[in-house]
Amino acid sequence: MIRSFIMGAATATFVVGGVAIAKQYVDYTPQKGFWEINAVEVDPNHIDEYLTGLRKSQVPAFEVLKKRGLMDSYKFLVRTGYAKGSPNVLIMTHVSSSALLDPDRARDEAVEKEILATFSEEQGKAAVAGYEKYRQFLDDGLWTEMTIEK
């Protein structure tokens, strides 16, 4: 009901208002940094298993990246309901600046060494081998947050 109302209001605004040209920093403001969002389809019978695996494999790596200032936030979102071919798990990491994507050999090798100390390469291969039975990556994109002005 609420979704229908929101979609209807958005459509009515567009139709009644005609074509409006938005102005950056007036109508909306891009925020610093970006979200990397991995959209994953997981067999609904294995979501708990998948999240448990992510807790063991991804969370320690994300914490290393946070500690070193290479990301500042991460989230896991799970969709209620299931539609085949659609994502039902989102893995989201926020990076405060795209400059952090620039390569830095010493930093990158140190980060990799620290991550492998928490979850070895062998453990990673075993985890992925298990994941591949019930998950499929559908999308991986960098998203910029926009604040809509009131």
BELNOR-V420602 format. One line per field, one symbol per residue. phi: phi as a letter, one per 40 degrees, with the letter a starting at -180 (. if undefined). psi: psi as a letter, one per 30 degrees, with the letter a starting at -180 (. if undefined). Layout:
BEGIN
phi=???
psi=???
END
This chain:
BEGIN
phi=.ccccccccccccccccgcbccbcgbcabcccgabcbccbcbddcbcdccccccccccdcccccccdcgcabaaabbbccgabdgbcbbbbbbbbcaccccccadccccccdccccccacccccccccdccccabacbaaabbbcbcccc
psi=eeeeeeeeeeeeeeeefajkjkkkfeelkklkalkkjkkkjkkffgeeeeeeeeeeeeeeeeeeeeeggflflllkkkkklkjkglkfkkjkkkkfkffffkkjeeeeeeeeeeefffjleeeeeeeeeeeffglkkfkjlkkkkkkkk.
END
